[in-house]
Amino acid sequence: MNVYAIFADHVRDAVAAIAGDQIEAKGLDLSRIVVEPPRDVSHGDLATNAAMVLSKDLGMKPRDLAVEIAGKLAAIPGVAKADVAGPGFINLTLDPAFWPQVLAAVLRMGADFGRSQVGAGEAVNVEYVSANPTGPMHVGHCRGAVFGDALASLLAYAGFKVTREYYINDAGAQVDVLARSAYLRYREAATGEKAEIPDGLYPGDYLVPVGKELAAIHGSEYLGSPESEWLPIFRSFAIGAMMVMIRDDLAALGISFDVFFSERSLTVGPDRVGLTIEQLRRTGEVYEGRLPPPKGAPIEDWEDREQTLFRTTDFGDDVDRPLVKSDGSYTYFAGDIAYHKDKFDRGFRRMIDVWGADHGGYVKRMQAAVKAVSASQATLDVELCQLVRLFRNGEPVRMSKRAGSFVTLREVVDEVGRDAVRFMMLFRKNDAPLDFDLAKVIEQSRENPVFYVQYAHARTQSILRNAKEQYPDLPEGMGVYAHAPLDRLGDEGEVSLVRRLSGWPRLVEQAANAREPHRIAFYLHDLASELHGQWNRGKDLPHLRFIMENDRELTMARLALVQGVAAVLGSGLGLLGVEAVDEMK
């Protein structure tokens, strides 16, 4: 039951009754009509801009049109009054009897309250994390992992058919560096001599067990052998070992994927990168040409040569981009184009990539590429995640001994727990920098958002357990509470909680359309605050307590409210991948 969608339909019906044939004749766009909460709660429960956005098309003054629309809305069951404000805004105040219907819907639908079909089953590919398989994941990867996973869950809840995908960058120079680094650890294990790790190779201790496994398998076979003999073998083994590590790190965060796509697969067998380049050449997006030297680069370092270029300038980029290196190998951009074409070939017309903020300059060219390889049938949205700065009690955290140069994701999860990591990574918009304090996120205080929200859910369960002690024969199950005397919920705090619950379906759709799962975290914090506030009022005013010893009916009504809050808190926390705990430990 989406109150705002229901009343948006009422407003459109009112406009249709007033405009009549003009809607079709003038091609009026009624989708511009918005129903939302008023900025000032004293103005009512709902507000609409209908008169403001349609007055010009209908040849009426906004206020005159608003008066006509308000007159029709006032006659709708459940509307107590419809007021015109300012130049033509319409504020609606709903009858007090309307809110029990909303709460009853929450109780009947339970976890499905808020679930939407706005996605209409559209297939969407969400690619996130995609960390190079060269070592353990670090805390910077963590934010993109949590954001992407929550976004995928949110889109699925809103009715999209979501595929979660991880792109394994297992081709290119970085995995050759990994293989050479693993070889040093292999030699160390096979000879017993401590290896010196030169600059340019990976120094982390995480490769020590990889070297031992290689030594156990191959013995001294490759000691002193030319690189050409062992490099492909060690590369494949090391990538596999790193992906096992990465999957374990992701599992610690509660993250799994539907698809792990190998970059190397694009050129093993049919050369799909080359085929993609030739397709783009035929359509004119790829050509042979020369590029000017980069601004500020020493001219003697510039290789002026004819090369294969993609016309990204046609799509807003500042320069056309090369697809083939001077040694004949493909650029990363060429591989990424072929990869996204593969997504299109698999049926995805909507693609979402989650990248680190340092890839911001890459967005336009990839969006251009997707448009080109799909003949403008597909779109690519890119969500950038800003850096995470790690602190402990306000002091910067030092680097990891295990990884050698950074703090690993697993270290953070092991120290503070999955729930704290996931919630706090989402309690700020993804494109804003995030300071993560390891000490503060485990504090049991109001200042710790994840504790505050989880405590709210635990409090609902405590209230229900205590009520069962007072009234042992209370019915089981949420749905039966839909038949409680909900009209007895007349206190302003109780009604405010129901209003907050009524906004959940709208919030889900807005967050999904905007690709902003942080809105879920913010909403849950506000809902938790209202629940805690009402509980505290009951401490000071006994007649507002959730459990009334001598009034079973009122207790049933208030328990229904508690059940409704618990249901929405549980749904929201589930979307964030955070546990809705029944008690705090």
VOGU-3710 file (C-alpha; in Angstrom, 3 decimals, decimal comma):
1> mnvyaifadh> 0,000/0,000/0,000  1,812/3,060/-1,302  -0,150/6,012/0,071  1,669/8,496/-2,158  1,071/6,449/-5,308  -2,608/6,031/-4,399  -3,114/9,757/-3,977  -1,079/10,543/-7,085  -3,685/8,493/-8,955  -6,452/10,465/-7,210
11> vrdavaaiag> -4,828/13,733/-8,274  -4,483/12,570/-11,877  -8,135/11,514/-11,869  -9,097/14,965/-10,570  -7,049/16,667/-13,277  -8,572/14,400/-15,934  -12,065/15,315/-14,775  -11,225/19,009/-15,045  -9,168/18,946/-18,267  -11,304/16,431/-20,171
21> dqieakgldl> -10,341/16,156/-23,833  -7,506/18,648/-23,389  -5,269/15,923/-21,942  -5,091/14,077/-25,238  -5,440/17,127/-27,466  -2,573/18,988/-25,796  -0,568/15,890/-24,925  -0,481/16,733/-21,228  2,229/14,916/-19,309  0,564/13,860/-16,067
31> srivvepprd> 3,728/12,081/-14,935  4,999/15,468/-13,804  2,479/15,373/-10,979  4,164/14,643/-7,660  2,588/13,770/-4,333  4,952/14,048/-1,393  5,077/14,970/2,294  4,729/18,718/2,859  7,849/20,506/4,015  6,034/21,660/7,140
41> vshgdlatna> 4,061/18,898/8,901  1,630/21,508/10,190  0,421/21,953/6,602  -1,049/18,439/6,437  -0,119/14,920/5,433  0,372/15,168/1,658  1,172/17,892/-0,851  0,950/18,026/-4,646  2,354/20,300/-7,329  -0,311/19,377/-9,915
51> amvlskdlgm> -1,666/22,881/-10,442  1,801/24,413/-10,665  3,042/22,084/-13,418  -0,158/21,941/-15,510  -1,612/25,462/-15,293  0,229/26,811/-18,334  -0,815/23,882/-20,515  -4,440/24,271/-19,432  -4,420/28,048/-19,807  -5,359/28,704/-16,171
61> kprdlaveia> -3,789/30,546/-13,288  -2,084/28,047/-10,950  -4,179/29,055/-7,965  -7,447/28,859/-9,883  -6,588/25,377/-11,123  -5,501/24,388/-7,598  -8,875/25,436/-6,190  -10,681/23,214/-8,711  -8,410/20,234/-8,074  -8,665/20,693/-4,297
71> gklaaipgva> -12,446/20,698/-4,529  -12,445/17,280/-6,164  -9,808/15,850/-3,794  -11,801/16,977/-0,755  -14,584/14,612/-1,794  -12,345/11,518/-1,759  -12,938/9,132/1,173  -10,160/9,487/3,715  -9,486/13,170/2,985  -10,391/15,478/5,870
81> kadvagpgfi> -9,558/18,675/3,994  -7,750/19,994/0,935  -6,153/23,429/1,207  -4,574/25,638/-1,441  -1,370/27,323/-0,334  0,764/30,050/-1,880  0,635/30,360/-5,657  -1,050/26,988/-6,156  0,262/24,152/-4,011  -2,335/21,777/-2,615
91> nltldpafwp> -2,034/20,331/0,888  -4,134/17,365/1,965  -4,980/16,419/5,524  -6,139/12,836/5,872  -8,889/11,669/8,181  -7,555/10,103/11,400  -9,435/6,931/10,443  -7,178/6,582/7,382  -4,003/5,721/9,286  -5,272/2,476/10,855
101> qvlaavlrmg> -5,822/1,215/7,289  -2,156/1,844/6,530  -0,993/-0,008/9,627  -3,327/-2,902/8,852  -1,753/-3,132/5,385  1,725/-3,241/6,922  0,659/-6,081/9,211  -1,014/-8,072/6,453  1,907/-7,700/4,024  4,758/-8,040/6,511
111> adfgrsqvga> 8,083/-8,284/4,693  6,330/-7,536/1,379  5,153/-4,118/2,549  7,256/-1,752/0,468  8,144/-4,314/-2,164  7,565/-2,666/-5,534  7,105/-3,573/-9,172  8,454/-0,270/-10,452  11,265/-2,245/-12,127  8,706/-4,282/-14,082
121> geavnveyvs> 11,093/-7,233/-14,304  13,649/-5,317/-16,357  17,016/-7,089/-16,467  19,815/-5,048/-14,928  23,450/-6,027/-14,558  25,169/-4,645/-11,467  28,943/-5,055/-11,582  30,833/-4,178/-8,431  34,047/-4,814/-6,518  35,953/-6,291/-9,523
131> anptgpmhvg> 39,207/-5,918/-7,574  42,353/-7,064/-9,348  43,084/-10,662/-8,281  46,514/-9,748/-6,967  45,955/-9,863/-3,215  43,418/-9,544/-0,400  40,718/-6,918/-0,647  41,392/-3,665/1,187  39,067/-1,324/3,042  38,613/0,819/-0,083
141> hcrgavfgda> 37,190/-2,190/-1,931  34,882/-2,699/1,038  32,814/0,391/0,351  32,179/-0,473/-3,278  31,389/-4,054/-2,316  28,802/-3,062/0,292  27,320/-0,303/-1,861  26,997/-2,540/-4,916  25,493/-5,402/-2,936  22,933/-3,154/-1,207
151> lasllayagf> 22,061/-1,485/-4,506  21,485/-4,883/-6,120  19,224/-5,929/-3,233  17,324/-2,651/-3,411  16,754/-2,952/-7,161  15,546/-6,544/-6,780  13,144/-5,431/-4,013  11,865/-2,735/-6,371  11,019/-5,268/-9,074  14,122/-5,405/-11,279
161> kvtreyyind> 15,635/-8,702/-12,395  19,147/-8,241/-11,051  22,352/-10,049/-11,944  25,280/-9,468/-9,599  28,576/-9,636/-11,489  32,293/-9,568/-10,691  34,783/-8,839/-13,475  38,043/-10,708/-12,911  40,932/-8,645/-14,289  43,022/-11,719/-15,045
171> agaqvdvlar> 44,726/-10,377/-18,169  47,402/-7,724/-18,414  50,599/-6,710/-16,681  49,361/-6,838/-13,090  48,760/-10,606/-13,118  52,216/-11,179/-14,612  53,604/-9,199/-11,671  51,545/-11,457/-9,394  53,062/-14,555/-11,026  56,605/-13,222/-10,590
181> saylryreaa> 55,872/-12,390/-6,955  54,507/-15,901/-6,396  57,617/-17,336/-8,055  59,845/-15,615/-5,481  57,779/-17,159/-2,680  57,961/-20,523/-4,444  61,740/-20,260/-4,640  61,827/-19,251/-0,987  59,789/-22,329/-0,014  61,724/-24,682/-2,283
191> tgekaeipdg> 65,207/-23,568/-1,178  64,599/-22,380/2,382  66,359/-19,109/1,562  64,576/-15,871/2,492  63,518/-13,984/-0,629  64,261/-10,304/-1,146  61,221/-8,677/-2,746  62,370/-6,061/-5,276  60,418/-2,906/-5,993  57,573/-3,496/-8,408
201> lypgdylvpv> 56,556/-6,883/-7,011  53,940/-7,615/-4,346  55,584/-7,843/-0,888  52,624/-9,028/1,188  52,873/-12,151/3,328  49,646/-13,438/1,765  51,754/-14,940/-1,045  53,844/-17,060/1,322  51,295/-19,932/1,482  50,866/-19,695/-2,303
211> gkelaaihgs> 54,614/-20,221/-2,702  54,517/-23,192/-0,336  51,684/-24,801/-2,295  53,577/-24,319/-5,558  56,679/-25,873/-4,005  54,627/-28,818/-2,758  53,256/-29,374/-6,267  56,339/-28,700/-8,400  59,253/-29,288/-6,049  62,440/-27,816/-7,541
221> eylgspesew> 61,252/-28,278/-11,124  61,200/-24,571/-12,013  64,203/-23,379/-10,007  66,463/-21,690/-12,536  64,019/-22,247/-15,418  63,395/-19,415/-17,885  60,380/-17,259/-17,120  58,601/-18,331/-20,298  58,276/-21,872/-18,890  56,815/-21,108/-15,460
231> lpifrsfaig> 55,038/-17,762/-15,913  51,732/-19,044/-17,382  51,588/-21,908/-14,848  52,312/-19,712/-11,842  50,013/-16,970/-13,123  47,027/-19,302/-13,398  47,683/-20,879/-9,994  48,190/-17,546/-8,244  45,053/-16,014/-9,764  43,048/-19,010/-8,586
241> ammvmirddl> 44,491/-18,693/-5,077  43,759/-14,954/-4,984  40,165/-15,494/-6,105  39,655/-18,045/-3,317  40,922/-15,400/-0,889  38,708/-12,707/-2,403  35,625/-14,935/-2,301  36,326/-15,658/1,368  36,682/-11,933/2,085  33,399/-11,248/0,314
251> aalgisfdvf> 31,681/-14,070/2,196  32,768/-12,434/5,455  30,753/-9,415/4,308  27,799/-11,579/3,286  28,382/-10,943/-0,409  28,078/-13,443/-3,244  27,832/-13,089/-7,011  25,776/-14,664/-9,755  28,551/-14,304/-12,338  32,351/-14,177/-12,171
261> fsersltvgp> 33,462/-13,032/-15,622  37,066/-13,592/-16,720  38,746/-10,839/-18,724  41,071/-13,466/-20,192  38,068/-15,297/-21,679  37,609/-12,423/-24,127  40,751/-13,411/-26,018  40,960/-17,171/-25,352  39,289/-18,851/-28,313  37,497/-16,329/-30,526
271> drvgltieql> 39,171/-12,938/-30,093  36,091/-11,019/-29,009  38,087/-7,851/-28,394  39,301/-7,840/-31,989  35,834/-8,679/-33,289  34,361/-5,788/-31,312  36,943/-3,366/-32,701  36,120/-4,486/-36,240  32,398/-4,021/-35,598  33,046/-0,467/-34,438
281> rrtgevyegr> 35,303/0,150/-37,420  32,452/-0,798/-39,760  30,080/1,630/-38,051  32,652/4,449/-38,104  33,391/4,728/-34,393  36,904/3,273/-34,818  39,531/4,632/-37,223  43,279/4,798/-37,785  44,776/8,140/-36,811  47,285/10,087/-34,746
291> lpppkgapie> 46,956/11,752/-31,373  48,585/14,961/-30,156  50,924/14,582/-27,140  49,207/14,907/-23,737  49,247/18,426/-22,339  52,293/18,976/-20,169  54,056/15,786/-21,274  57,689/16,084/-22,460  57,600/16,016/-26,242  60,614/13,644/-26,398
301> dwedreqtlf> 58,619/11,011/-24,458  55,785/11,056/-26,959  55,564/8,370/-29,641  53,906/9,910/-32,670  52,428/6,981/-34,559  49,296/5,982/-36,405  47,097/3,870/-34,192  43,637/2,416/-33,781  41,395/4,998/-32,077  37,827/5,140/-30,765
311> rttdfgddvd> 35,935/8,368/-31,485  35,117/9,168/-27,856  35,204/12,895/-28,669  31,897/12,377/-30,475  30,447/11,532/-27,059  31,911/14,372/-25,015  35,389/13,011/-24,219  38,309/15,426/-24,551  40,385/13,184/-26,846  39,901/10,008/-28,886
321> rplvksdgsy> 41,183/6,895/-27,112  43,609/4,221/-28,368  42,546/0,580/-28,487  45,815/-1,126/-29,491  49,243/-0,588/-27,915  52,437/-0,200/-29,900  53,332/-3,845/-29,174  50,051/-5,012/-30,720  48,308/-5,891/-27,443  44,968/-4,383/-26,527
331> tyfagdiayh> 44,512/-1,468/-24,148  42,375/-1,879/-21,032  39,764/0,276/-22,733  39,511/-2,139/-25,661  38,949/-5,049/-23,287  36,343/-3,119/-21,332  34,440/-2,299/-24,527  34,323/-5,980/-25,494  33,267/-6,919/-21,970  30,333/-4,516/-21,990
341> kdkfdrgfrr> 29,359/-5,694/-25,449  29,228/-9,183/-23,962  26,809/-7,883/-21,336  24,664/-6,438/-24,103  24,800/-9,726/-26,019  23,602/-11,492/-22,856  20,457/-9,367/-22,904  21,284/-6,477/-20,579  19,995/-3,128/-21,765  20,616/-1,515/-18,396
351> midvwgadhg> 24,074/-1,802/-16,870  25,345/-0,358/-13,615  29,048/-0,335/-12,748  30,357/0,562/-9,289  33,865/2,034/-9,445  36,301/3,798/-7,181  36,355/7,574/-7,382  39,795/7,493/-9,034  38,105/6,130/-12,168  35,904/9,186/-12,619
361> gyvkrmqaav> 37,724/10,266/-15,770  36,908/6,917/-17,372  33,128/7,293/-17,190  32,385/9,250/-20,366  34,402/6,997/-22,649  32,806/3,823/-21,281  29,314/5,274/-21,599  30,214/6,229/-25,169  31,438/2,714/-25,822  28,252/1,107/-24,507
371> kavsasqatl> 26,181/3,416/-26,650  28,272/2,509/-29,691  28,336/-1,289/-29,300  24,599/-1,412/-28,562  23,476/1,005/-31,280  22,142/3,201/-28,443  19,919/0,405/-27,128  21,761/0,046/-23,821  22,736/2,479/-21,083  25,581/2,390/-18,592
381> dvelcqlvrl> 25,231/4,130/-15,248  28,409/4,442/-13,208  28,343/4,915/-9,446  31,585/6,212/-7,961  32,553/5,410/-4,380  34,793/7,879/-2,616  37,687/6,970/-0,372  37,394/5,509/3,117  39,692/6,884/5,793  40,225/4,481/8,660
391> frngepvrms> 40,620/5,660/12,269  40,690/4,220/15,747  39,595/6,677/18,450  40,327/9,521/16,078  43,843/8,347/15,154  44,659/7,102/11,633  45,075/3,320/11,439  48,451/2,029/10,327  48,933/-0,237/7,363  48,459/-4,011/7,502
401> kragsfvtlr> 51,460/-6,269/8,103  49,784/-9,049/6,163  49,050/-7,031/3,040  52,226/-4,976/3,158  50,754/-1,646/2,075  47,126/-1,310/3,159  44,488/-2,356/5,697  42,608/-5,419/4,523  38,848/-5,710/4,393  39,007/-8,902/6,420
411> evvdevgrda> 40,900/-7,243/9,261  38,192/-4,605/9,568  35,331/-7,125/9,454  37,034/-9,367/12,006  37,529/-6,440/14,383  34,116/-4,743/14,321  31,775/-7,254/12,664  29,879/-7,456/9,398  26,876/-5,417/10,521  28,881/-2,397/11,660
421> vrfmmlfrkn> 30,910/-2,387/8,447  27,923/-2,693/6,150  25,674/-0,174/7,886  28,350/2,499/8,284  29,522/2,102/4,687  25,942/2,958/3,692  25,299/5,719/6,213  26,766/8,279/3,858  26,196/8,905/0,167  28,617/6,890/-1,929
431> dapldfdlak> 30,172/9,916/-3,646  31,103/11,572/-0,331  34,341/10,696/1,531  33,825/8,464/4,562  35,681/8,491/7,873  35,344/5,085/9,529  36,344/4,897/13,186  36,841/1,314/14,374  36,193/2,277/17,993  33,083/4,365/17,479
441> vieqsrenpv> 31,220/1,858/15,283  31,091/-0,674/18,126  30,014/1,780/20,832  26,660/0,962/22,395  25,365/4,494/22,292  22,882/6,667/20,486  25,785/8,230/18,619  26,466/4,929/16,856  23,869/4,628/14,049  24,103/0,869/13,540
451> fyvqyahart> 23,665/0,186/17,262  20,794/2,698/17,421  18,870/1,022/14,590  19,568/-2,569/15,655  18,590/-1,645/19,204  15,264/-0,354/17,895  14,490/-3,756/16,373  15,662/-5,517/19,534  13,410/-3,206/21,533  10,363/-4,201/19,475
461> qsilrnakeq> 11,081/-7,849/20,241  11,592/-7,099/23,940  8,215/-5,324/24,060  6,535/-8,313/22,421  8,189/-10,747/24,845  7,181/-8,643/27,850  3,620/-8,383/26,546  3,467/-12,169/26,350  4,342/-12,353/30,033  1,530/-9,938/30,865
471> ypdlpegmgv> -0,971/-11,548/28,499  0,135/-15,186/27,932  -2,710/-15,884/25,509  -1,730/-13,172/23,012  -2,055/-14,444/19,417  0,989/-15,455/17,411  1,846/-13,983/14,036  1,854/-10,459/12,686  -1,163/-10,741/10,415  -3,658/-11,337/13,229
481> yahapldrlg> -2,805/-7,915/14,671  -4,316/-6,307/11,588  -7,659/-7,023/13,261  -6,719/-5,278/16,516  -8,646/-2,079/17,436  -6,188/0,135/15,584  -8,487/3,149/15,843  -7,394/3,454/19,471  -3,965/4,669/18,313  -4,718/8,335/18,722
491> degevslvrr> -1,614/9,716/20,418  0,421/12,064/18,211  3,537/9,899/18,595  1,639/6,786/17,552  0,142/8,462/14,509  3,547/9,892/13,602  5,011/6,374/13,631  2,265/5,143/11,294  2,929/8,094/8,995  6,602/7,176/8,973
501> lsgwprlveq> 5,727/3,581/8,054  3,468/4,818/5,262  6,454/6,466/3,607  8,431/3,235/3,295  7,079/2,103/-0,126  7,709/5,551/-1,615  11,190/5,643/-0,114  12,044/2,266/-1,646  11,027/3,393/-5,129  12,844/6,710/-4,820
511> aanarephri> 16,028/5,061/-3,570  15,917/2,454/-6,344  15,319/4,999/-9,097  18,089/7,239/-7,777  20,422/4,262/-7,106  20,952/5,534/-3,570  20,801/2,787/-0,921  22,009/5,254/1,701  18,442/6,594/1,763  17,383/3,276/3,296
521> afylhdlase> 19,909/3,689/6,111  18,760/7,257/6,768  15,100/6,218/6,817  15,763/3,378/9,258  17,607/5,756/11,572  14,632/8,146/11,535  12,179/5,305/12,169  14,335/4,004/15,025  14,470/7,491/16,502  10,688/7,768/16,511
531> lhgqwnrgkd> 10,280/4,362/18,147  12,825/5,152/20,855  11,164/8,519/21,350  7,725/6,983/21,854  9,143/4,405/24,273  10,789/7,193/26,282  7,515/9,126/26,392  5,918/6,047/27,920  8,545/6,046/30,663  7,480/9,555/31,654
541> lphlrfimen> 3,768/9,178/30,886  2,453/5,741/31,972  -0,709/6,049/29,852  1,481/5,972/26,712  3,257/2,724/27,500  3,083/-0,015/24,912  1,836/-2,556/27,462  -1,194/-1,488/29,499  -1,817/-3,892/32,393  -5,544/-3,195/32,620
551> dreltmarla> -6,365/-2,545/28,973  -5,864/-5,545/26,723  -7,441/-3,892/23,670  -5,169/-0,856/23,791  -2,203/-3,133/24,377  -3,167/-5,127/21,267  -3,367/-1,934/19,211  0,026/-0,733/20,403  1,576/-4,151/19,871  0,261/-3,980/16,315
561> lvqgvaavlg> 2,186/-0,735/15,908  5,294/-2,370/17,355  4,880/-5,301/14,957  4,600/-2,904/12,028  7,750/-1,033/13,020  9,593/-4,339/13,471  8,518/-5,496/9,999  9,816/-2,390/8,247  13,011/-2,277/10,299  13,590/-5,920/9,400
571> sglgllgvea> 12,961/-5,337/5,701  15,217/-2,296/5,585  18,060/-3,912/7,473  17,739/-6,934/5,194  18,220/-4,723/2,139  21,392/-3,338/3,702  22,622/-6,831/4,557  22,508/-6,088/8,295  21,019/-8,479/10,843  17,753/-7,466/12,517
581> vdemk> 18,719/-8,704/15,982  16,127/-9,778/18,558  18,253/-8,733/21,519  21,431/-6,779/22,081  24,351/-8,581/23,658
//
